[in-house]
Amino acid sequence: MALLDDVKPRLGVFYSDINKDAEVQQMVDGALMYFKGAGWDIDISSPSALEIEAIILYCKMVQSTDPAQLTNHPVLISFIAQGRAVVLDED
């Protein structure tokens, strides 16, 4: 739940509602799957600031209904590269 609490305010959600929490949680889950598919497995039990920022950016992007904006954003690519580099350094 802590990750959800970190993400909601940055998306402009300053209240708790079962339906809204479920909607934001779905976006967070989508972000986690997106990053895992890109080779960056985020540990949700203790996400870094970079990981939280990447999740927030992903969530903001999927809120758009403009198909032209649903691209691989350069900042997301940068976050993935940085996250993957950290994982490689730890090995």
Secondary structure by P-SEA (a helix, b strand, c coil): caaaaacccccccccccaaaaaaaaaaaaaaaaaaaaaccccccccccaaaaaaaaaaaaaacccccccccccaaaaaaaaaaaaaaaaac
